[in-house]
Amino acid sequence: MEFCEKCGGIITLNEGKPACARCGYKPKKKIKIESAEKIAQKDSVAVINEDAGNVYPIVQIDCPKCGNKKAYFWTTQTRASDESETKFYKCVKCKHTWRVYR
């Protein structure tokens, strides 16, 4: 996995060329980008460019709807700032989305 020299974001393929998912910076040096399937086979966290430029890691968690063991993961501050953030999951198989408060 490569990171942006300017902002520290993750370098992904944008229209077939490497670019930062956060700021759009295009690195000048040659970048090796591995597919999510190849990364997942290594039991690492896979980063997927799902749609509209959103980048989500894939984690191991059971989907409450279909039982699949992999889901996209992100967090959002949905309550007061002095409370913990809400964790959202989206099943990679059935696309069911659920949240976990902790």
Biopython code that builds the backbone (N, CA, C, O; Angstrom):
import numpy as np
from Bio.PDB.StructureBuilder import StructureBuilder

atoms = [
    (1, "MET", "N", (0.853, -1.163, 0.000)),
    (1, "MET", "CA", (0.000, 0.000, 0.000)),
    (1, "MET", "C", (0.897, 1.224, 0.000)),
    (1, "MET", "O", (1.880, 1.297, 0.738)),
    (2, "GLU", "N", (0.550, 2.162, -0.822)),
    (2, "GLU", "CA", (1.313, 3.401, -0.935)),
    (2, "GLU", "C", (0.495, 4.560, -0.385)),
    (2, "GLU", "O", (-0.734, 4.555, -0.446)),
    (3, "PHE", "N", (1.199, 5.555, 0.155)),
    (3, "PHE", "CA", (0.546, 6.717, 0.739)),
    (3, "PHE", "C", (0.997, 7.990, 0.039)),
    (3, "PHE", "O", (2.122, 8.076, -0.453)),
    (4, "CYS", "N", (0.114, 8.971, 0.001)),
    (4, "CYS", "CA", (0.365, 10.249, -0.657)),
    (4, "CYS", "C", (1.480, 11.019, 0.049)),
    (4, "CYS", "O", (1.530, 11.084, 1.278)),
    (5, "GLU", "N", (2.369, 11.597, -0.751)),
    (5, "GLU", "CA", (3.472, 12.401, -0.212)),
    (5, "GLU", "C", (2.989, 13.732, 0.350)),
    (5, "GLU", "O", (3.631, 14.305, 1.230)),
    (6, "LYS", "N", (1.842, 14.233, -0.161)),
    (6, "LYS", "CA", (1.339, 15.533, 0.259)),
    (6, "LYS", "C", (0.461, 15.471, 1.505)),
    (6, "LYS", "O", (0.668, 16.231, 2.451)),
    (7, "CYS", "N", (-0.535, 14.553, 1.508)),
    (7, "CYS", "CA", (-1.509, 14.566, 2.607)),
    (7, "CYS", "C", (-1.547, 13.277, 3.426)),
    (7, "CYS", "O", (-2.206, 13.232, 4.465)),
    (8, "GLY", "N", (-0.848, 12.224, 2.975)),
    (8, "GLY", "CA", (-0.840, 10.971, 3.715)),
    (8, "GLY", "C", (-1.994, 10.045, 3.377)),
    (8, "GLY", "O", (-2.114, 8.976, 3.976)),
    (9, "GLY", "N", (-2.860, 10.431, 2.419)),
    (9, "GLY", "CA", (-3.975, 9.586, 1.990)),
    (9, "GLY", "C", (-3.476, 8.351, 1.250)),
    (9, "GLY", "O", (-2.287, 8.240, 0.951)),
    (10, "ILE", "N", (-4.368, 7.439, 0.960)),
    (10, "ILE", "CA", (-4.022, 6.196, 0.281)),
    (10, "ILE", "C", (-4.016, 6.426, -1.230)),
    (10, "ILE", "O", (-4.921, 7.059, -1.775)),
    (11, "ILE", "N", (-2.990, 5.906, -1.897)),
    (11, "ILE", "CA", (-2.907, 5.976, -3.349)),
    (11, "ILE", "C", (-3.746, 4.850, -3.941)),
    (11, "ILE", "O", (-3.542, 3.681, -3.614)),
    (12, "THR", "N", (-4.691, 5.203, -4.813)),
    (12, "THR", "CA", (-5.539, 4.231, -5.500)),
    (12, "THR", "C", (-5.462, 4.490, -7.000)),
    (12, "THR", "O", (-4.867, 5.475, -7.437)),
    (13, "LEU", "N", (-6.065, 3.603, -7.781)),
    (13, "LEU", "CA", (-6.129, 3.822, -9.223)),
    (13, "LEU", "C", (-7.321, 4.700, -9.545)),
    (13, "LEU", "O", (-8.447, 4.414, -9.139)),
    (14, "ASN", "N", (-7.065, 5.773, -10.279)),
    (14, "ASN", "CA", (-8.113, 6.688, -10.710)),
    (14, "ASN", "C", (-8.016, 6.768, -12.228)),
    (14, "ASN", "O", (-7.067, 7.339, -12.765)),
    (15, "GLU", "N", (-8.996, 6.195, -12.918)),
    (15, "GLU", "CA", (-8.997, 6.109, -14.377)),
    (15, "GLU", "C", (-7.736, 5.398, -14.870)),
    (15, "GLU", "O", (-7.142, 5.789, -15.875)),
    (16, "GLY", "N", (-7.337, 4.344, -14.145)),
    (16, "GLY", "CA", (-6.198, 3.530, -14.538)),
    (16, "GLY", "C", (-4.841, 4.077, -14.144)),
    (16, "GLY", "O", (-3.820, 3.448, -14.422)),
    (17, "LYS", "N", (-4.807, 5.236, -13.503)),
    (17, "LYS", "CA", (-3.537, 5.838, -13.097)),
    (17, "LYS", "C", (-3.549, 6.073, -11.594)),
    (17, "LYS", "O", (-4.593, 6.398, -11.028)),
    (18, "PRO", "N", (-2.388, 5.911, -10.932)),
    (18, "PRO", "CA", (-2.350, 6.109, -9.486)),
    (18, "PRO", "C", (-2.588, 7.574, -9.105)),
    (18, "PRO", "O", (-2.032, 8.493, -9.706)),
    (19, "ALA", "N", (-3.440, 7.758, -8.077)),
    (19, "ALA", "CA", (-3.721, 9.090, -7.558)),
    (19, "ALA", "C", (-4.177, 8.961, -6.111)),
    (19, "ALA", "O", (-4.688, 7.917, -5.704)),
    (20, "CYS", "N", (-3.990, 10.021, -5.339)),
    (20, "CYS", "CA", (-4.413, 10.030, -3.939)),
    (20, "CYS", "C", (-5.940, 10.075, -3.870)),
    (20, "CYS", "O", (-6.580, 10.883, -4.543)),
    (21, "ALA", "N", (-6.514, 9.189, -3.043)),
    (21, "ALA", "CA", (-7.963, 9.143, -2.876)),
    (21, "ALA", "C", (-8.483, 10.380, -2.154)),
    (21, "ALA", "O", (-9.650, 10.738, -2.316)),
    (22, "ARG", "N", (-7.641, 11.039, -1.359)),
    (22, "ARG", "CA", (-8.080, 12.200, -0.576)),
    (22, "ARG", "C", (-7.913, 13.519, -1.336)),
    (22, "ARG", "O", (-8.870, 14.280, -1.470)),
    (23, "CYS", "N", (-6.694, 13.794, -1.837)),
    (23, "CYS", "CA", (-6.432, 15.109, -2.432)),
    (23, "CYS", "C", (-6.251, 15.080, -3.946)),
    (23, "CYS", "O", (-6.202, 16.136, -4.576)),
    (24, "GLY", "N", (-6.151, 13.887, -4.544)),
    (24, "GLY", "CA", (-6.024, 13.783, -5.994)),
    (24, "GLY", "C", (-4.609, 13.892, -6.518)),
    (24, "GLY", "O", (-4.403, 13.821, -7.729)),
    (25, "TYR", "N", (-3.617, 14.063, -5.640)),
    (25, "TYR", "CA", (-2.219, 14.178, -6.057)),
    (25, "TYR", "C", (-1.798, 12.944, -6.855)),
    (25, "TYR", "O", (-2.104, 11.815, -6.474)),
    (26, "LYS", "N", (-1.096, 13.170, -7.960)),
    (26, "LYS", "CA", (-0.611, 12.073, -8.802)),
    (26, "LYS", "C", (0.892, 11.927, -8.596)),
    (26, "LYS", "O", (1.655, 12.813, -8.980)),
    (27, "PRO", "N", (1.332, 10.809, -7.989)),
    (27, "PRO", "CA", (2.763, 10.628, -7.716)),
    (27, "PRO", "C", (3.566, 10.511, -9.007)),
    (27, "PRO", "O", (3.084, 9.976, -10.005)),
    (28, "LYS", "N", (4.795, 11.019, -8.974)),
    (28, "LYS", "CA", (5.660, 10.977, -10.142)),
    (28, "LYS", "C", (6.415, 9.656, -10.245)),
    (28, "LYS", "O", (6.749, 9.212, -11.344)),
    (29, "LYS", "N", (6.687, 9.024, -9.094)),
    (29, "LYS", "CA", (7.402, 7.747, -9.116)),
    (29, "LYS", "C", (6.446, 6.605, -9.422)),
    (29, "LYS", "O", (5.236, 6.727, -9.231)),
    (30, "LYS", "N", (6.996, 5.494, -9.897)),
    (30, "LYS", "CA", (6.186, 4.326, -10.249)),
    (30, "LYS", "C", (5.623, 3.705, -8.970)),
    (30, "LYS", "O", (6.357, 3.476, -8.009)),
    (31, "ILE", "N", (4.323, 3.436, -8.964)),
    (31, "ILE", "CA", (3.616, 2.897, -7.806)),
    (31, "ILE", "C", (3.094, 1.507, -8.135)),
    (31, "ILE", "O", (2.556, 1.276, -9.218)),
    (32, "LYS", "N", (3.255, 0.581, -7.193)),
    (32, "LYS", "CA", (2.694, -0.759, -7.355)),
    (32, "LYS", "C", (1.395, -0.811, -6.570)),
    (32, "LYS", "O", (1.389, -0.614, -5.355)),
    (33, "ILE", "N", (0.295, -1.074, -7.263)),
    (33, "ILE", "CA", (-1.016, -1.157, -6.627)),
    (33, "ILE", "C", (-1.484, -2.602, -6.703)),
    (33, "ILE", "O", (-1.540, -3.186, -7.785)),
    (34, "GLU", "N", (-1.826, -3.185, -5.540)),
    (34, "GLU", "CA", (-2.328, -4.553, -5.495)),
    (34, "GLU", "C", (-3.845, -4.539, -5.447)),
    (34, "GLU", "O", (-4.452, -3.622, -4.894)),
    (35, "SER", "N", (-4.453, -5.572, -6.035)),
    (35, "SER", "CA", (-5.905, -5.670, -6.001)),
    (35, "SER", "C", (-6.366, -6.021, -4.589)),
    (35, "SER", "O", (-5.602, -6.579, -3.801)),
    (36, "ALA", "N", (-7.602, -5.696, -4.278)),
    (36, "ALA", "CA", (-8.159, -5.980, -2.953)),
    (36, "ALA", "C", (-8.173, -7.474, -2.684)),
    (36, "ALA", "O", (-7.934, -7.904, -1.556)),
    (37, "GLU", "N", (-8.454, -8.279, -3.724)),
    (37, "GLU", "CA", (-8.493, -9.728, -3.542)),
    (37, "GLU", "C", (-7.122, -10.257, -3.126)),
    (37, "GLU", "O", (-7.026, -11.131, -2.265)),
    (38, "LYS", "N", (-6.066, -9.727, -3.735)),
    (38, "LYS", "CA", (-4.707, -10.162, -3.415)),
    (38, "LYS", "C", (-4.333, -9.778, -1.980)),
    (38, "LYS", "O", (-3.696, -10.552, -1.265)),
    (39, "ILE", "N", (-4.736, -8.580, -1.575)),
    (39, "ILE", "CA", (-4.459, -8.131, -0.209)),
    (39, "ILE", "C", (-5.243, -8.971, 0.787)),
    (39, "ILE", "O", (-4.702, -9.386, 1.811)),
    (40, "ALA", "N", (-6.530, -9.227, 0.490)),
    (40, "ALA", "CA", (-7.380, -10.005, 1.395)),
    (40, "ALA", "C", (-6.833, -11.418, 1.586)),
    (40, "ALA", "O", (-6.992, -11.996, 2.661)),
    (41, "GLN", "N", (-6.198, -11.977, 0.569)),
    (41, "GLN", "CA", (-5.626, -13.316, 0.682)),
    (41, "GLN", "C", (-4.482, -13.344, 1.684)),
    (41, "GLN", "O", (-4.153, -14.408, 2.209)),
    (42, "LYS", "N", (-3.877, -12.207, 1.957)),
    (42, "LYS", "CA", (-2.765, -12.127, 2.906)),
    (42, "LYS", "C", (-3.261, -11.915, 4.336)),
    (42, "LYS", "O", (-2.448, -11.722, 5.241)),
    (43, "ASP", "N", (-4.580, -11.946, 4.560)),
    (43, "ASP", "CA", (-5.191, -11.669, 5.865)),
    (43, "ASP", "C", (-4.856, -10.267, 6.360)),
    (43, "ASP", "O", (-4.662, -10.061, 7.558)),
    (44, "SER", "N", (-4.789, -9.321, 5.461)),
    (44, "SER", "CA", (-4.565, -7.923, 5.799)),
    (44, "SER", "C", (-5.892, -7.182, 5.693)),
    (44, "SER", "O", (-6.915, -7.768, 5.340)),
    (45, "VAL", "N", (-5.864, -5.917, 5.995)),
    (45, "VAL", "CA", (-7.038, -5.091, 5.769)),
    (45, "VAL", "C", (-7.018, -4.676, 4.311)),
    (45, "VAL", "O", (-6.027, -4.120, 3.837)),
    (46, "ALA", "N", (-8.094, -4.938, 3.600)),
    (46, "ALA", "CA", (-8.186, -4.565, 2.195)),
    (46, "ALA", "C", (-8.868, -3.219, 2.080)),
    (46, "ALA", "O", (-9.792, -2.920, 2.837)),
    (47, "VAL", "N", (-8.423, -2.410, 1.146)),
    (47, "VAL", "CA", (-9.030, -1.115, 0.917)),
    (47, "VAL", "C", (-9.704, -1.166, -0.438)),
    (47, "VAL", "O", (-9.079, -1.506, -1.442)),
    (48, "ILE", "N", (-10.975, -0.830, -0.461)),
    (48, "ILE", "CA", (-11.781, -0.934, -1.670)),
    (48, "ILE", "C", (-12.254, 0.448, -2.090)),
    (48, "ILE", "O", (-12.733, 1.229, -1.268)),
    (49, "ASN", "N", (-12.117, 0.741, -3.375)),
    (49, "ASN", "CA", (-12.687, 1.960, -3.924)),
    (49, "ASN", "C", (-14.064, 1.566, -4.435)),
    (49, "ASN", "O", (-14.218, 1.206, -5.602)),
    (50, "GLU", "N", (-15.070, 1.633, -3.557)),
    (50, "GLU", "CA", (-16.384, 1.079, -3.863)),
    (50, "GLU", "C", (-17.140, 1.890, -4.907)),
    (50, "GLU", "O", (-17.493, 1.345, -5.952)),
    (51, "ASP", "N", (-17.395, 3.141, -4.667)),
    (51, "ASP", "CA", (-18.105, 3.975, -5.628)),
    (51, "ASP", "C", (-17.885, 5.439, -5.291)),
    (51, "ASP", "O", (-17.626, 5.791, -4.141)),
    (52, "ALA", "N", (-17.988, 6.265, -6.277)),
    (52, "ALA", "CA", (-17.893, 7.721, -6.114)),
    (52, "ALA", "C", (-16.654, 8.161, -5.338)),
    (52, "ALA", "O", (-16.693, 9.173, -4.639)),
    (53, "GLY", "N", (-15.559, 7.414, -5.451)),
    (53, "GLY", "CA", (-14.316, 7.792, -4.803)),
    (53, "GLY", "C", (-14.248, 7.499, -3.321)),
    (53, "GLY", "O", (-13.264, 7.871, -2.682)),
    (54, "ASN", "N", (-15.247, 6.849, -2.741)),
    (54, "ASN", "CA", (-15.214, 6.511, -1.327)),
    (54, "ASN", "C", (-14.303, 5.319, -1.102)),
    (54, "ASN", "O", (-14.364, 4.340, -1.845)),
    (55, "VAL", "N", (-13.467, 5.393, -0.095)),
    (55, "VAL", "CA", (-12.524, 4.324, 0.197)),
    (55, "VAL", "C", (-12.842, 3.753, 1.571)),
    (55, "VAL", "O", (-12.852, 4.483, 2.563)),
    (56, "TYR", "N", (-13.104, 2.446, 1.633)),
    (56, "TYR", "CA", (-13.456, 1.783, 2.880)),
    (56, "TYR", "C", (-12.568, 0.562, 3.079)),
    (56, "TYR", "O", (-12.279, -0.149, 2.117)),
    (57, "PRO", "N", (-12.130, 0.305, 4.317)),
    (57, "PRO", "CA", (-11.444, -0.958, 4.594)),
    (57, "PRO", "C", (-12.461, -2.083, 4.733)),
    (57, "PRO", "O", (-13.630, -1.843, 5.033)),
    (58, "ILE", "N", (-12.005, -3.308, 4.513)),
    (58, "ILE", "CA", (-12.852, -4.485, 4.729)),
    (58, "ILE", "C", (-12.384, -5.143, 6.018)),
    (58, "ILE", "O", (-11.188, -5.352, 6.220)),
    (59, "VAL", "N", (-13.342, -5.470, 6.893)),
    (59, "VAL", "CA", (-13.030, -6.112, 8.167)),
    (59, "VAL", "C", (-13.787, -7.423, 8.292)),
    (59, "VAL", "O", (-14.758, -7.667, 7.577)),
    (60, "GLN", "N", (-13.329, -8.263, 9.208)),
    (60, "GLN", "CA", (-13.971, -9.545, 9.478)),
    (60, "GLN", "C", (-15.053, -9.327, 10.541)),
    (60, "GLN", "O", (-14.743, -9.071, 11.704)),
    (61, "ILE", "N", (-16.318, -9.429, 10.138)),
    (61, "ILE", "CA", (-17.449, -9.324, 11.060)),
    (61, "ILE", "C", (-18.633, -10.038, 10.412)),
    (61, "ILE", "O", (-18.792, -10.005, 9.191)),
    (62, "ASP", "N", (-19.459, -10.682, 11.230)),
    (62, "ASP", "CA", (-20.609, -11.420, 10.702)),
    (62, "ASP", "C", (-21.754, -10.479, 10.359)),
    (62, "ASP", "O", (-22.164, -9.660, 11.181)),
    (63, "CYS", "N", (-22.268, -10.601, 9.134)),
    (63, "CYS", "CA", (-23.437, -9.826, 8.707)),
    (63, "CYS", "C", (-24.674, -10.398, 9.407)),
    (63, "CYS", "O", (-24.914, -11.604, 9.337)),
    (64, "PRO", "N", (-25.459, -9.551, 10.079)),
    (64, "PRO", "CA", (-26.647, -10.056, 10.764)),
    (64, "PRO", "C", (-27.745, -10.527, 9.806)),
    (64, "PRO", "O", (-28.655, -11.242, 10.226)),
    (65, "LYS", "N", (-27.680, -10.144, 8.543)),
    (65, "LYS", "CA", (-28.720, -10.509, 7.583)),
    (65, "LYS", "C", (-28.390, -11.811, 6.838)),
    (65, "LYS", "O", (-29.233, -12.704, 6.760)),
    (66, "CYS", "N", (-27.159, -11.928, 6.285)),
    (66, "CYS", "CA", (-26.842, -13.099, 5.455)),
    (66, "CYS", "C", (-25.763, -13.999, 6.044)),
    (66, "CYS", "O", (-25.542, -15.101, 5.542)),
    (67, "GLY", "N", (-25.081, -13.547, 7.111)),
    (67, "GLY", "CA", (-24.057, -14.369, 7.749)),
    (67, "GLY", "C", (-22.689, -14.287, 7.102)),
    (67, "GLY", "O", (-21.756, -14.938, 7.570)),
    (68, "ASN", "N", (-22.538, -13.498, 6.028)),
    (68, "ASN", "CA", (-21.233, -13.327, 5.396)),
    (68, "ASN", "C", (-20.248, -12.757, 6.422)),
    (68, "ASN", "O", (-20.657, -12.024, 7.323)),
    (69, "LYS", "N", (-18.974, -13.080, 6.299)),
    (69, "LYS", "CA", (-17.997, -12.708, 7.318)),
    (69, "LYS", "C", (-17.146, -11.495, 6.963)),
    (69, "LYS", "O", (-16.181, -11.211, 7.672)),
    (70, "LYS", "N", (-17.468, -10.762, 5.883)),
    (70, "LYS", "CA", (-16.695, -9.575, 5.513)),
    (70, "LYS", "C", (-17.619, -8.396, 5.268)),
    (70, "LYS", "O", (-18.687, -8.536, 4.672)),
    (71, "ALA", "N", (-17.183, -7.211, 5.747)),
    (71, "ALA", "CA", (-17.995, -6.005, 5.576)),
    (71, "ALA", "C", (-17.085, -4.792, 5.438)),
    (71, "ALA", "O", (-15.978, -4.764, 5.977)),
    (72, "TYR", "N", (-17.575, -3.777, 4.699)),
    (72, "TYR", "CA", (-16.895, -2.486, 4.664)),
    (72, "TYR", "C", (-17.094, -1.842, 6.032)),
    (72, "TYR", "O", (-18.034, -2.182, 6.750)),
    (73, "PHE", "N", (-16.211, -0.911, 6.394)),
    (73, "PHE", "CA", (-16.238, -0.319, 7.727)),
    (73, "PHE", "C", (-15.932, 1.168, 7.642)),
    (73, "PHE", "O", (-15.011, 1.570, 6.931)),
    (74, "TRP", "N", (-16.696, 1.994, 8.362)),
    (74, "TRP", "CA", (-16.378, 3.409, 8.504)),
    (74, "TRP", "C", (-16.993, 3.926, 9.799)),
    (74, "TRP", "O", (-17.870, 3.285, 10.377)),
    (75, "THR", "N", (-16.534, 5.079, 10.245)),
    (75, "THR", "CA", (-17.050, 5.667, 11.482)),
    (75, "THR", "C", (-17.549, 7.086, 11.208)),
    (75, "THR", "O", (-17.064, 7.770, 10.307)),
    (76, "THR", "N", (-18.531, 7.509, 12.006)),
    (76, "THR", "CA", (-19.090, 8.859, 11.902)),
    (76, "THR", "C", (-19.493, 9.335, 13.286)),
    (76, "THR", "O", (-19.959, 8.551, 14.112)),
    (77, "GLN", "N", (-19.312, 10.613, 13.529)),
    (77, "GLN", "CA", (-19.727, 11.198, 14.796)),
    (77, "GLN", "C", (-21.210, 11.531, 14.686)),
    (77, "GLN", "O", (-21.567, 12.532, 14.065)),
    (78, "THR", "N", (-22.086, 10.709, 15.279)),
    (78, "THR", "CA", (-23.531, 10.918, 15.151)),
    (78, "THR", "C", (-24.162, 11.500, 16.407)),
    (78, "THR", "O", (-25.300, 11.966, 16.364)),
    (79, "ARG", "N", (-23.447, 11.482, 17.516)),
    (79, "ARG", "CA", (-23.993, 12.009, 18.773)),
    (79, "ARG", "C", (-23.127, 13.177, 19.233)),
    (79, "ARG", "O", (-22.345, 13.712, 18.448)),
    (80, "ALA", "N", (-23.255, 13.572, 20.475)),
    (80, "ALA", "CA", (-22.482, 14.695, 21.007)),
    (80, "ALA", "C", (-20.988, 14.423, 20.889)),
    (80, "ALA", "O", (-20.553, 13.272, 20.898)),
    (81, "SER", "N", (-20.221, 15.479, 20.781)),
    (81, "SER", "CA", (-18.782, 15.325, 20.554)),
    (81, "SER", "C", (-18.049, 14.678, 21.729)),
    (81, "SER", "O", (-16.937, 14.178, 21.561)),
    (82, "ASP", "N", (-18.658, 14.682, 22.917)),
    (82, "ASP", "CA", (-17.998, 14.043, 24.050)),
    (82, "ASP", "C", (-18.323, 12.547, 24.140)),
    (82, "ASP", "O", (-17.853, 11.870, 25.055)),
    (83, "GLU", "N", (-19.115, 12.033, 23.208)),
    (83, "GLU", "CA", (-19.431, 10.605, 23.172)),
    (83, "GLU", "C", (-18.687, 9.953, 22.012)),
    (83, "GLU", "O", (-18.267, 10.625, 21.070)),
    (84, "SER", "N", (-18.533, 8.639, 22.095)),
    (84, "SER", "CA", (-17.770, 7.940, 21.059)),
    (84, "SER", "C", (-18.509, 7.960, 19.725)),
    (84, "SER", "O", (-19.724, 8.144, 19.665)),
    (85, "GLU", "N", (-17.731, 7.762, 18.650)),
    (85, "GLU", "CA", (-18.318, 7.775, 17.312)),
    (85, "GLU", "C", (-19.091, 6.487, 17.044)),
    (85, "GLU", "O", (-18.924, 5.496, 17.755)),
    (86, "THR", "N", (-19.935, 6.507, 16.020)),
    (86, "THR", "CA", (-20.728, 5.351, 15.631)),
    (86, "THR", "C", (-19.985, 4.591, 14.541)),
    (86, "THR", "O", (-19.479, 5.198, 13.597)),
    (87, "LYS", "N", (-19.917, 3.282, 14.661)),
    (87, "LYS", "CA", (-19.260, 2.438, 13.668)),
    (87, "LYS", "C", (-20.314, 1.875, 12.730)),
    (87, "LYS", "O", (-21.306, 1.296, 13.172)),
    (88, "PHE", "N", (-20.094, 2.050, 11.430)),
    (88, "PHE", "CA", (-20.997, 1.528, 10.418)),
    (88, "PHE", "C", (-20.324, 0.385, 9.674)),
    (88, "PHE", "O", (-19.114, 0.405, 9.448)),
    (89, "TYR", "N", (-21.111, -0.605, 9.298)),
    (89, "TYR", "CA", (-20.646, -1.750, 8.518)),
    (89, "TYR", "C", (-21.591, -1.946, 7.350)),
    (89, "TYR", "O", (-22.792, -1.703, 7.469)),
    (90, "LYS", "N", (-21.045, -2.393, 6.201)),
    (90, "LYS", "CA", (-21.863, -2.710, 5.029)),
    (90, "LYS", "C", (-21.350, -4.026, 4.462)),
    (90, "LYS", "O", (-20.193, -4.119, 4.051)),
    (91, "CYS", "N", (-22.199, -5.034, 4.441)),
    (91, "CYS", "CA", (-21.829, -6.366, 3.977)),
    (91, "CYS", "C", (-21.359, -6.309, 2.519)),
    (91, "CYS", "O", (-22.021, -5.701, 1.678)),
    (92, "VAL", "N", (-20.225, -6.938, 2.222)),
    (92, "VAL", "CA", (-19.724, -6.935, 0.850)),
    (92, "VAL", "C", (-20.561, -7.830, -0.054)),
    (92, "VAL", "O", (-20.514, -7.685, -1.275)),
    (93, "LYS", "N", (-21.327, -8.754, 0.527)),
    (93, "LYS", "CA", (-22.133, -9.688, -0.264)),
    (93, "LYS", "C", (-23.543, -9.157, -0.521)),
    (93, "LYS", "O", (-23.931, -8.965, -1.674)),
    (94, "CYS", "N", (-24.313, -8.920, 0.546)),
    (94, "CYS", "CA", (-25.725, -8.536, 0.384)),
    (94, "CYS", "C", (-25.955, -7.022, 0.478)),
    (94, "CYS", "O", (-27.076, -6.563, 0.259)),
    (95, "LYS", "N", (-24.908, -6.232, 0.801)),
    (95, "LYS", "CA", (-24.967, -4.763, 0.908)),
    (95, "LYS", "C", (-25.808, -4.264, 2.076)),
    (95, "LYS", "O", (-26.130, -3.078, 2.136)),
    (96, "HIS", "N", (-26.177, -5.159, 3.020)),
    (96, "HIS", "CA", (-26.911, -4.747, 4.221)),
    (96, "HIS", "C", (-26.007, -3.828, 5.048)),
    (96, "HIS", "O", (-24.829, -4.131, 5.240)),
    (97, "THR", "N", (-26.549, -2.709, 5.538)),
    (97, "THR", "CA", (-25.790, -1.751, 6.341)),
    (97, "THR", "C", (-26.356, -1.731, 7.755)),
    (97, "THR", "O", (-27.571, -1.689, 7.949)),
    (98, "TRP", "N", (-25.454, -1.760, 8.747)),
    (98, "TRP", "CA", (-25.874, -1.669, 10.141)),
    (98, "TRP", "C", (-24.848, -0.855, 10.909)),
    (98, "TRP", "O", (-23.747, -0.602, 10.422)),
    (99, "ARG", "N", (-25.221, -0.449, 12.114)),
    (99, "ARG", "CA", (-24.315, 0.366, 12.935)),
    (99, "ARG", "C", (-24.154, -0.248, 14.304)),
    (99, "ARG", "O", (-24.983, -1.031, 14.767)),
    (100, "VAL", "N", (-23.041, 0.140, 14.947)),
    (100, "VAL", "CA", (-22.735, -0.342, 16.287)),
    (100, "VAL", "C", (-22.351, 0.869, 17.127)),
    (100, "VAL", "O", (-21.437, 1.614, 16.775)),
    (101, "TYR", "N", (-23.051, 1.060, 18.235)),
    (101, "TYR", "CA", (-22.723, 2.137, 19.186)),
    (101, "TYR", "C", (-21.848, 1.552, 20.266)),
    (101, "TYR", "O", (-22.167, 0.488, 20.797)),
    (102, "ARG", "N", (-20.762, 2.204, 20.610)),
    (102, "ARG", "CA", (-19.906, 1.740, 21.715)),
    (102, "ARG", "C", (-19.275, 2.895, 22.420)),
    (102, "ARG", "O", (-18.523, 2.699, 23.375)),
]
sb = StructureBuilder()
sb.init_structure("model")
sb.init_model(0)
sb.init_chain("A")
sb.init_seg("    ")
for serial, (resi, resn, name, xyz) in enumerate(atoms, 1):
    if name == "N":
        sb.init_residue(resn, " ", resi, " ")
    sb.init_atom(name, np.array(xyz, "f"), 0.0, 1.0, " ", f" {name:<3s}", serial, name[0])
structure = sb.get_structure()
